[in-house]
Every structure is written in C-alpha cells, then in structure tokens.
Amino acid sequence: MGIGVSLFLLAVGAIFTFAVNGEPFGAVSIDTVGIILMIVGGLGLLLTLLFFGSSAPYRRDRTVVREERDVL
C-alpha cells in the first residue's frame, strides 16, 4: 500500500466518521466503517514510511575505483 492509497483511506474514513449523518439499513454503522478505514490508512501510511523511508540512505550511487598493480 502506497502513500496515496493510505491518504485516500484516511480521507474516506474521516468523511464517513465526521461528515455523514445518515444510517444505512442493516447492522453496519457508517461511523464504525469510517474508524476502521482511518485505522487501516494510518497503519498503511506508517508501514510505508518505515519501509521506504529507511532504505533511502542506502540507495546512494557509489563509485568503485580499482587500481591495477604492477606484477614484478
């Protein structure tokens, strides 16, 4: 899950939790679905930043210089 998907889930969850006032027919609450989406989006964002953020310093370009030795 990338940063874009995580932010999208956070936004949709916040809309369901704070902006939607109606209740659907059935046993599922819109507020509960919104909270679950926000938790999943937050965890996805955290994991994405941990995994992709920690590997950034190791992606530097390295130049290897090899010198030839004279064999006597």
PDB file of N, CA, C and O in Angstrom:
ATOM      1  N   MET A   1       0.850  -1.167   0.000  1.00  0.00           N
ATOM      2  CA  MET A   1       0.000   0.000   0.000  1.00  0.00           C
ATOM      3  C   MET A   1       0.891   1.223   0.000  1.00  0.00           C
ATOM      4  O   MET A   1       1.801   1.335   0.822  1.00  0.00           O
ATOM      5  N   GLY A   2       0.642   2.119  -0.896  1.00  0.00           N
ATOM      6  CA  GLY A   2       1.463   3.308  -1.005  1.00  0.00           C
ATOM      7  C   GLY A   2       0.910   4.465  -0.190  1.00  0.00           C
ATOM      8  O   GLY A   2      -0.118   4.354   0.478  1.00  0.00           O
ATOM      9  N   ILE A   3       1.622   5.571  -0.267  1.00  0.00           N
ATOM     10  CA  ILE A   3       1.216   6.755   0.484  1.00  0.00           C
ATOM     11  C   ILE A   3      -0.118   7.289  -0.035  1.00  0.00           C
ATOM     12  O   ILE A   3      -0.958   7.726   0.752  1.00  0.00           O
ATOM     13  N   GLY A   4      -0.317   7.258  -1.340  1.00  0.00           N
ATOM     14  CA  GLY A   4      -1.564   7.764  -1.921  1.00  0.00           C
ATOM     15  C   GLY A   4      -2.785   6.975  -1.473  1.00  0.00           C
ATOM     16  O   GLY A   4      -3.818   7.554  -1.138  1.00  0.00           O
ATOM     17  N   VAL A   5      -2.664   5.661  -1.469  1.00  0.00           N
ATOM     18  CA  VAL A   5      -3.788   4.817  -1.038  1.00  0.00           C
ATOM     19  C   VAL A   5      -4.063   5.029   0.447  1.00  0.00           C
ATOM     20  O   VAL A   5      -5.221   5.079   0.862  1.00  0.00           O
ATOM     21  N   SER A   6      -3.014   5.154   1.242  1.00  0.00           N
ATOM     22  CA  SER A   6      -3.195   5.378   2.679  1.00  0.00           C
ATOM     23  C   SER A   6      -3.896   6.705   2.953  1.00  0.00           C
ATOM     24  O   SER A   6      -4.803   6.778   3.782  1.00  0.00           O
ATOM     25  N   LEU A   7      -3.471   7.747   2.252  1.00  0.00           N
ATOM     26  CA  LEU A   7      -4.127   9.046   2.441  1.00  0.00           C
ATOM     27  C   LEU A   7      -5.571   9.016   1.958  1.00  0.00           C
ATOM     28  O   LEU A   7      -6.439   9.652   2.557  1.00  0.00           O
ATOM     29  N   PHE A   8      -5.833   8.285   0.886  1.00  0.00           N
ATOM     30  CA  PHE A   8      -7.198   8.144   0.401  1.00  0.00           C
ATOM     31  C   PHE A   8      -8.077   7.444   1.439  1.00  0.00           C
ATOM     32  O   PHE A   8      -9.195   7.885   1.704  1.00  0.00           O
ATOM     33  N   LEU A   9      -7.576   6.352   2.027  1.00  0.00           N
ATOM     34  CA  LEU A   9      -8.348   5.645   3.055  1.00  0.00           C
ATOM     35  C   LEU A   9      -8.582   6.525   4.278  1.00  0.00           C
ATOM     36  O   LEU A   9      -9.667   6.501   4.859  1.00  0.00           O
ATOM     37  N   LEU A  10      -7.581   7.296   4.670  1.00  0.00           N
ATOM     38  CA  LEU A  10      -7.760   8.222   5.789  1.00  0.00           C
ATOM     39  C   LEU A  10      -8.831   9.259   5.486  1.00  0.00           C
ATOM     40  O   LEU A  10      -9.663   9.565   6.341  1.00  0.00           O
ATOM     41  N   ALA A  11      -8.814   9.798   4.279  1.00  0.00           N
ATOM     42  CA  ALA A  11      -9.794  10.827   3.907  1.00  0.00           C
ATOM     43  C   ALA A  11     -11.203  10.255   3.842  1.00  0.00           C
ATOM     44  O   ALA A  11     -12.141  10.867   4.354  1.00  0.00           O
ATOM     45  N   VAL A  12     -11.366   9.093   3.219  1.00  0.00           N
ATOM     46  CA  VAL A  12     -12.700   8.482   3.130  1.00  0.00           C
ATOM     47  C   VAL A  12     -13.203   8.104   4.515  1.00  0.00           C
ATOM     48  O   VAL A  12     -14.383   8.282   4.818  1.00  0.00           O
ATOM     49  N   GLY A  13     -12.315   7.582   5.358  1.00  0.00           N
ATOM     50  CA  GLY A  13     -12.710   7.245   6.727  1.00  0.00           C
ATOM     51  C   GLY A  13     -13.141   8.461   7.520  1.00  0.00           C
ATOM     52  O   GLY A  13     -14.113   8.405   8.273  1.00  0.00           O
ATOM     53  N   ALA A  14     -12.418   9.569   7.352  1.00  0.00           N
ATOM     54  CA  ALA A  14     -12.796  10.799   8.056  1.00  0.00           C
ATOM     55  C   ALA A  14     -14.135  11.334   7.552  1.00  0.00           C
ATOM     56  O   ALA A  14     -14.936  11.838   8.339  1.00  0.00           O
ATOM     57  N   ILE A  15     -14.379  11.229   6.258  1.00  0.00           N
ATOM     58  CA  ILE A  15     -15.669  11.669   5.711  1.00  0.00           C
ATOM     59  C   ILE A  15     -16.792  10.812   6.265  1.00  0.00           C
ATOM     60  O   ILE A  15     -17.826  11.336   6.678  1.00  0.00           O
ATOM     61  N   PHE A  16     -16.599   9.492   6.279  1.00  0.00           N
ATOM     62  CA  PHE A  16     -17.639   8.605   6.821  1.00  0.00           C
ATOM     63  C   PHE A  16     -17.881   8.867   8.301  1.00  0.00           C
ATOM     64  O   PHE A  16     -19.022   8.816   8.758  1.00  0.00           O
ATOM     65  N   THR A  17     -16.823   9.146   9.055  1.00  0.00           N
ATOM     66  CA  THR A  17     -16.967   9.315  10.501  1.00  0.00           C
ATOM     67  C   THR A  17     -17.566  10.669  10.864  1.00  0.00           C
ATOM     68  O   THR A  17     -18.464  10.741  11.703  1.00  0.00           O
ATOM     69  N   PHE A  18     -17.079  11.746  10.243  1.00  0.00           N
ATOM     70  CA  PHE A  18     -17.443  13.077  10.700  1.00  0.00           C
ATOM     71  C   PHE A  18     -18.462  13.803   9.832  1.00  0.00           C
ATOM     72  O   PHE A  18     -19.127  14.715  10.324  1.00  0.00           O
ATOM     73  N   ALA A  19     -18.611  13.439   8.567  1.00  0.00           N
ATOM     74  CA  ALA A  19     -19.455  14.229   7.678  1.00  0.00           C
ATOM     75  C   ALA A  19     -20.772  13.564   7.314  1.00  0.00           C
ATOM     76  O   ALA A  19     -21.719  14.256   6.942  1.00  0.00           O
ATOM     77  N   VAL A  20     -20.862  12.251   7.410  1.00  0.00           N
ATOM     78  CA  VAL A  20     -22.083  11.548   7.017  1.00  0.00           C
ATOM     79  C   VAL A  20     -22.963  11.381   8.248  1.00  0.00           C
ATOM     80  O   VAL A  20     -22.535  10.835   9.265  1.00  0.00           O
ATOM     81  N   ASN A  21     -24.194  11.857   8.142  1.00  0.00           N
ATOM     82  CA  ASN A  21     -25.114  11.791   9.276  1.00  0.00           C
ATOM     83  C   ASN A  21     -26.118  10.651   9.179  1.00  0.00           C
ATOM     84  O   ASN A  21     -26.686  10.256  10.197  1.00  0.00           O
ATOM     85  N   GLY A  22     -26.348  10.123   8.013  1.00  0.00           N
ATOM     86  CA  GLY A  22     -27.350   9.085   7.829  1.00  0.00           C
ATOM     87  C   GLY A  22     -26.874   7.718   8.301  1.00  0.00           C
ATOM     88  O   GLY A  22     -25.676   7.482   8.457  1.00  0.00           O
ATOM     89  N   GLU A  23     -27.815   6.838   8.522  1.00  0.00           N
ATOM     90  CA  GLU A  23     -27.533   5.449   8.903  1.00  0.00           C
ATOM     91  C   GLU A  23     -28.095   4.536   7.829  1.00  0.00           C
ATOM     92  O   GLU A  23     -29.246   4.692   7.420  1.00  0.00           O
ATOM     93  N   PRO A  24     -27.294   3.583   7.367  1.00  0.00           N
ATOM     94  CA  PRO A  24     -27.795   2.663   6.341  1.00  0.00           C
ATOM     95  C   PRO A  24     -28.702   1.601   6.960  1.00  0.00           C
ATOM     96  O   PRO A  24     -28.728   1.415   8.176  1.00  0.00           O
ATOM     97  N   PHE A  25     -29.436   0.916   6.103  1.00  0.00           N
ATOM     98  CA  PHE A  25     -30.239  -0.196   6.572  1.00  0.00           C
ATOM     99  C   PHE A  25     -29.310  -1.369   6.831  1.00  0.00           C
ATOM    100  O   PHE A  25     -28.475  -1.697   5.988  1.00  0.00           O
ATOM    101  N   GLY A  26     -29.442  -1.992   7.963  1.00  0.00           N
ATOM    102  CA  GLY A  26     -28.589  -3.126   8.290  1.00  0.00           C
ATOM    103  C   GLY A  26     -27.855  -2.889   9.592  1.00  0.00           C
ATOM    104  O   GLY A  26     -28.110  -1.916  10.303  1.00  0.00           O
ATOM    105  N   ALA A  27     -26.939  -3.796   9.893  1.00  0.00           N
ATOM    106  CA  ALA A  27     -26.264  -3.773  11.183  1.00  0.00           C
ATOM    107  C   ALA A  27     -24.942  -3.016  11.163  1.00  0.00           C
ATOM    108  O   ALA A  27     -24.298  -2.900  12.205  1.00  0.00           O
ATOM    109  N   VAL A  28     -24.515  -2.498  10.012  1.00  0.00           N
ATOM    110  CA  VAL A  28     -23.220  -1.837   9.919  1.00  0.00           C
ATOM    111  C   VAL A  28     -23.392  -0.334  10.116  1.00  0.00           C
ATOM    112  O   VAL A  28     -24.236   0.291   9.474  1.00  0.00           O
ATOM    113  N   SER A  29     -22.598   0.231  10.997  1.00  0.00           N
ATOM    114  CA  SER A  29     -22.639   1.660  11.246  1.00  0.00           C
ATOM    115  C   SER A  29     -21.609   2.363  10.355  1.00  0.00           C
ATOM    116  O   SER A  29     -20.482   1.893  10.201  1.00  0.00           O
ATOM    117  N   ILE A  30     -22.012   3.484   9.777  1.00  0.00           N
ATOM    118  CA  ILE A  30     -21.097   4.252   8.929  1.00  0.00           C
ATOM    119  C   ILE A  30     -19.925   4.777   9.754  1.00  0.00           C
ATOM    120  O   ILE A  30     -18.798   4.825   9.261  1.00  0.00           O
ATOM    121  N   ASP A  31     -20.176   5.170  11.004  1.00  0.00           N
ATOM    122  CA  ASP A  31     -19.097   5.652  11.866  1.00  0.00           C
ATOM    123  C   ASP A  31     -18.053   4.562  12.114  1.00  0.00           C
ATOM    124  O   ASP A  31     -16.853   4.836  12.106  1.00  0.00           O
ATOM    125  N   THR A  32     -18.506   3.333  12.334  1.00  0.00           N
ATOM    126  CA  THR A  32     -17.583   2.222  12.567  1.00  0.00           C
ATOM    127  C   THR A  32     -16.748   1.940  11.323  1.00  0.00           C
ATOM    128  O   THR A  32     -15.545   1.700  11.427  1.00  0.00           O
ATOM    129  N   VAL A  33     -17.364   1.965  10.163  1.00  0.00           N
ATOM    130  CA  VAL A  33     -16.631   1.761   8.911  1.00  0.00           C
ATOM    131  C   VAL A  33     -15.601   2.873   8.724  1.00  0.00           C
ATOM    132  O   VAL A  33     -14.483   2.606   8.285  1.00  0.00           O
ATOM    133  N   GLY A  34     -15.957   4.101   9.045  1.00  0.00           N
ATOM    134  CA  GLY A  34     -15.026   5.222   8.925  1.00  0.00           C
ATOM    135  C   GLY A  34     -13.834   5.086   9.849  1.00  0.00           C
ATOM    136  O   GLY A  34     -12.703   5.363   9.450  1.00  0.00           O
ATOM    137  N   ILE A  35     -14.075   4.664  11.076  1.00  0.00           N
ATOM    138  CA  ILE A  35     -12.977   4.475  12.028  1.00  0.00           C
ATOM    139  C   ILE A  35     -12.056   3.354  11.564  1.00  0.00           C
ATOM    140  O   ILE A  35     -10.834   3.477  11.656  1.00  0.00           O
ATOM    141  N   ILE A  36     -12.630   2.263  11.068  1.00  0.00           N
ATOM    142  CA  ILE A  36     -11.816   1.155  10.566  1.00  0.00           C
ATOM    143  C   ILE A  36     -10.974   1.608   9.376  1.00  0.00           C
ATOM    144  O   ILE A  36      -9.797   1.260   9.290  1.00  0.00           O
ATOM    145  N   LEU A  37     -11.556   2.375   8.459  1.00  0.00           N
ATOM    146  CA  LEU A  37     -10.795   2.876   7.311  1.00  0.00           C
ATOM    147  C   LEU A  37      -9.665   3.808   7.744  1.00  0.00           C
ATOM    148  O   LEU A  37      -8.574   3.761   7.174  1.00  0.00           O
ATOM    149  N   MET A  38      -9.913   4.645   8.736  1.00  0.00           N
ATOM    150  CA  MET A  38      -8.859   5.538   9.220  1.00  0.00           C
ATOM    151  C   MET A  38      -7.732   4.760   9.891  1.00  0.00           C
ATOM    152  O   MET A  38      -6.564   5.111   9.728  1.00  0.00           O
ATOM    153  N   ILE A  39      -8.059   3.718  10.636  1.00  0.00           N
ATOM    154  CA  ILE A  39      -7.022   2.896  11.272  1.00  0.00           C
ATOM    155  C   ILE A  39      -6.184   2.175  10.224  1.00  0.00           C
ATOM    156  O   ILE A  39      -4.956   2.154  10.311  1.00  0.00           O
ATOM    157  N   VAL A  40      -6.850   1.585   9.231  1.00  0.00           N
ATOM    158  CA  VAL A  40      -6.117   0.881   8.171  1.00  0.00           C
ATOM    159  C   VAL A  40      -5.259   1.860   7.372  1.00  0.00           C
ATOM    160  O   VAL A  40      -4.118   1.540   7.038  1.00  0.00           O
ATOM    161  N   GLY A  41      -5.777   3.031   7.063  1.00  0.00           N
ATOM    162  CA  GLY A  41      -4.999   4.028   6.341  1.00  0.00           C
ATOM    163  C   GLY A  41      -3.806   4.526   7.145  1.00  0.00           C
ATOM    164  O   GLY A  41      -2.723   4.718   6.592  1.00  0.00           O
ATOM    165  N   GLY A  42      -3.995   4.734   8.438  1.00  0.00           N
ATOM    166  CA  GLY A  42      -2.887   5.166   9.296  1.00  0.00           C
ATOM    167  C   GLY A  42      -1.804   4.114   9.413  1.00  0.00           C
ATOM    168  O   GLY A  42      -0.617   4.434   9.352  1.00  0.00           O
ATOM    169  N   LEU A  43      -2.200   2.856   9.582  1.00  0.00           N
ATOM    170  CA  LEU A  43      -1.217   1.772   9.648  1.00  0.00           C
ATOM    171  C   LEU A  43      -0.483   1.613   8.317  1.00  0.00           C
ATOM    172  O   LEU A  43       0.728   1.392   8.295  1.00  0.00           O
ATOM    173  N   GLY A  44      -1.214   1.725   7.216  1.00  0.00           N
ATOM    174  CA  GLY A  44      -0.580   1.643   5.911  1.00  0.00           C
ATOM    175  C   GLY A  44       0.417   2.764   5.685  1.00  0.00           C
ATOM    176  O   GLY A  44       1.494   2.541   5.133  1.00  0.00           O
ATOM    177  N   LEU A  45       0.063   3.968   6.108  1.00  0.00           N
ATOM    178  CA  LEU A  45       0.971   5.106   5.967  1.00  0.00           C
ATOM    179  C   LEU A  45       2.210   4.912   6.828  1.00  0.00           C
ATOM    180  O   LEU A  45       3.325   5.186   6.384  1.00  0.00           O
ATOM    181  N   LEU A  46       2.022   4.442   8.055  1.00  0.00           N
ATOM    182  CA  LEU A  46       3.147   4.208   8.954  1.00  0.00           C
ATOM    183  C   LEU A  46       4.093   3.149   8.399  1.00  0.00           C
ATOM    184  O   LEU A  46       5.309   3.338   8.402  1.00  0.00           O
ATOM    185  N   LEU A  47       3.540   2.040   7.924  1.00  0.00           N
ATOM    186  CA  LEU A  47       4.377   0.977   7.373  1.00  0.00           C
ATOM    187  C   LEU A  47       5.081   1.415   6.089  1.00  0.00           C
ATOM    188  O   LEU A  47       6.237   1.060   5.856  1.00  0.00           O
ATOM    189  N   THR A  48       4.386   2.179   5.269  1.00  0.00           N
ATOM    190  CA  THR A  48       5.014   2.680   4.043  1.00  0.00           C
ATOM    191  C   THR A  48       6.184   3.594   4.366  1.00  0.00           C
ATOM    192  O   THR A  48       7.241   3.485   3.746  1.00  0.00           O
ATOM    193  N   LEU A  49       6.011   4.488   5.322  1.00  0.00           N
ATOM    194  CA  LEU A  49       7.098   5.394   5.680  1.00  0.00           C
ATOM    195  C   LEU A  49       8.250   4.656   6.344  1.00  0.00           C
ATOM    196  O   LEU A  49       9.411   5.013   6.142  1.00  0.00           O
ATOM    197  N   LEU A  50       7.947   3.630   7.134  1.00  0.00           N
ATOM    198  CA  LEU A  50       9.009   2.862   7.778  1.00  0.00           C
ATOM    199  C   LEU A  50       9.834   2.080   6.768  1.00  0.00           C
ATOM    200  O   LEU A  50      11.064   2.093   6.825  1.00  0.00           O
ATOM    201  N   PHE A  51       9.165   1.398   5.843  1.00  0.00           N
ATOM    202  CA  PHE A  51       9.884   0.552   4.911  1.00  0.00           C
ATOM    203  C   PHE A  51      10.574   1.342   3.814  1.00  0.00           C
ATOM    204  O   PHE A  51      11.723   1.051   3.480  1.00  0.00           O
ATOM    205  N   PHE A  52       9.904   2.331   3.246  1.00  0.00           N
ATOM    206  CA  PHE A  52      10.508   3.083   2.157  1.00  0.00           C
ATOM    207  C   PHE A  52      11.398   4.203   2.671  1.00  0.00           C
ATOM    208  O   PHE A  52      12.345   4.591   1.986  1.00  0.00           O
ATOM    209  N   GLY A  53      11.126   4.723   3.837  1.00  0.00           N
ATOM    210  CA  GLY A  53      11.944   5.791   4.395  1.00  0.00           C
ATOM    211  C   GLY A  53      13.280   5.295   4.913  1.00  0.00           C
ATOM    212  O   GLY A  53      14.268   6.027   4.864  1.00  0.00           O
ATOM    213  N   SER A  54      13.334   4.063   5.411  1.00  0.00           N
ATOM    214  CA  SER A  54      14.579   3.559   5.987  1.00  0.00           C
ATOM    215  C   SER A  54      15.572   3.125   4.921  1.00  0.00           C
ATOM    216  O   SER A  54      16.772   3.078   5.191  1.00  0.00           O
ATOM    217  N   SER A  55      15.113   2.810   3.727  1.00  0.00           N
ATOM    218  CA  SER A  55      16.033   2.351   2.695  1.00  0.00           C
ATOM    219  C   SER A  55      16.606   3.495   1.864  1.00  0.00           C
ATOM    220  O   SER A  55      17.485   3.263   1.035  1.00  0.00           O
ATOM    221  N   ALA A  56      16.138   4.709   2.063  1.00  0.00           N
ATOM    222  CA  ALA A  56      16.591   5.836   1.251  1.00  0.00           C
ATOM    223  C   ALA A  56      18.080   6.139   1.410  1.00  0.00           C
ATOM    224  O   ALA A  56      18.728   6.395   0.395  1.00  0.00           O
ATOM    225  N   PRO A  57      18.679   6.128   2.623  1.00  0.00           N
ATOM    226  CA  PRO A  57      20.114   6.427   2.705  1.00  0.00           C
ATOM    227  C   PRO A  57      20.987   5.370   2.034  1.00  0.00           C
ATOM    228  O   PRO A  57      22.122   5.665   1.659  1.00  0.00           O
ATOM    229  N   TYR A  58      20.494   4.173   1.878  1.00  0.00           N
ATOM    230  CA  TYR A  58      21.288   3.105   1.292  1.00  0.00           C
ATOM    231  C   TYR A  58      21.203   3.079  -0.229  1.00  0.00           C
ATOM    232  O   TYR A  58      21.841   2.236  -0.859  1.00  0.00           O
ATOM    233  N   ARG A  59      20.455   3.953  -0.817  1.00  0.00           N
ATOM    234  CA  ARG A  59      20.295   3.972  -2.270  1.00  0.00           C
ATOM    235  C   ARG A  59      21.247   4.958  -2.947  1.00  0.00           C
ATOM    236  O   ARG A  59      21.018   5.338  -4.095  1.00  0.00           O
ATOM    237  N   ARG A  60      22.287   5.370  -2.273  1.00  0.00           N
ATOM    238  CA  ARG A  60      23.221   6.319  -2.859  1.00  0.00           C
ATOM    239  C   ARG A  60      24.015   5.657  -3.971  1.00  0.00           C
ATOM    240  O   ARG A  60      24.301   4.461  -3.934  1.00  0.00           O
ATOM    241  N   ASP A  61      24.360   6.460  -4.949  1.00  0.00           N
ATOM    242  CA  ASP A  61      25.228   5.950  -6.009  1.00  0.00           C
ATOM    243  C   ASP A  61      26.647   5.873  -5.472  1.00  0.00           C
ATOM    244  O   ASP A  61      27.137   6.807  -4.837  1.00  0.00           O
ATOM    245  N   ARG A  62      27.292   4.762  -5.732  1.00  0.00           N
ATOM    246  CA  ARG A  62      28.653   4.572  -5.260  1.00  0.00           C
ATOM    247  C   ARG A  62      29.572   4.377  -6.457  1.00  0.00           C
ATOM    248  O   ARG A  62      29.219   3.726  -7.440  1.00  0.00           O
ATOM    249  N   THR A  63      30.747   4.954  -6.346  1.00  0.00           N
ATOM    250  CA  THR A  63      31.752   4.794  -7.387  1.00  0.00           C
ATOM    251  C   THR A  63      32.864   3.903  -6.839  1.00  0.00           C
ATOM    252  O   THR A  63      33.437   4.175  -5.785  1.00  0.00           O
ATOM    253  N   VAL A  64      33.148   2.854  -7.565  1.00  0.00           N
ATOM    254  CA  VAL A  64      34.207   1.938  -7.163  1.00  0.00           C
ATOM    255  C   VAL A  64      35.404   2.171  -8.068  1.00  0.00           C
ATOM    256  O   VAL A  64      35.288   2.106  -9.292  1.00  0.00           O
ATOM    257  N   VAL A  65      36.550   2.443  -7.467  1.00  0.00           N
ATOM    258  CA  VAL A  65      37.769   2.680  -8.216  1.00  0.00           C
ATOM    259  C   VAL A  65      38.717   1.523  -7.918  1.00  0.00           C
ATOM    260  O   VAL A  65      39.039   1.250  -6.761  1.00  0.00           O
ATOM    261  N   ARG A  66      39.155   0.855  -8.965  1.00  0.00           N
ATOM    262  CA  ARG A  66      40.106  -0.250  -8.807  1.00  0.00           C
ATOM    263  C   ARG A  66      41.413   0.123  -9.494  1.00  0.00           C
ATOM    264  O   ARG A  66      41.431   0.556 -10.646  1.00  0.00           O
ATOM    265  N   GLU A  67      42.486  -0.052  -8.770  1.00  0.00           N
ATOM    266  CA  GLU A  67      43.796   0.241  -9.330  1.00  0.00           C
ATOM    267  C   GLU A  67      44.487  -1.057  -9.688  1.00  0.00           C
ATOM    268  O   GLU A  67      44.409  -2.047  -8.960  1.00  0.00           O
ATOM    269  N   GLU A  68      45.160  -1.033 -10.815  1.00  0.00           N
ATOM    270  CA  GLU A  68      45.893  -2.225 -11.220  1.00  0.00           C
ATOM    271  C   GLU A  68      47.285  -2.185 -10.597  1.00  0.00           C
ATOM    272  O   GLU A  68      47.934  -1.139 -10.565  1.00  0.00           O
ATOM    273  N   ARG A  69      47.724  -3.318 -10.111  1.00  0.00           N
ATOM    274  CA  ARG A  69      49.052  -3.412  -9.523  1.00  0.00           C
ATOM    275  C   ARG A  69      50.032  -3.942 -10.569  1.00  0.00           C
ATOM    276  O   ARG A  69      49.692  -4.804 -11.380  1.00  0.00           O
ATOM    277  N   ASP A  70      51.226  -3.422 -10.535  1.00  0.00           N
ATOM    278  CA  ASP A  70      52.273  -3.930 -11.411  1.00  0.00           C
ATOM    279  C   ASP A  70      52.853  -5.198 -10.797  1.00  0.00           C
ATOM    280  O   ASP A  70      53.252  -5.197  -9.633  1.00  0.00           O
ATOM    281  N   VAL A  71      52.900  -6.246 -11.550  1.00  0.00           N
ATOM    282  CA  VAL A  71      53.443  -7.506 -11.075  1.00  0.00           C
ATOM    283  C   VAL A  71      54.913  -7.555 -11.485  1.00  0.00           C
ATOM    284  O   VAL A  71      55.239  -7.448 -12.667  1.00  0.00           O
ATOM    285  N   LEU A  72      55.775  -7.715 -10.525  1.00  0.00           N
ATOM    286  CA  LEU A  72      57.212  -7.751 -10.825  1.00  0.00           C
ATOM    287  C   LEU A  72      57.734  -9.138 -10.900  1.00  0.00           C
ATOM    288  O   LEU A  72      58.924  -9.337 -11.145  1.00  0.00           O
TER     289      LEU A  72
END
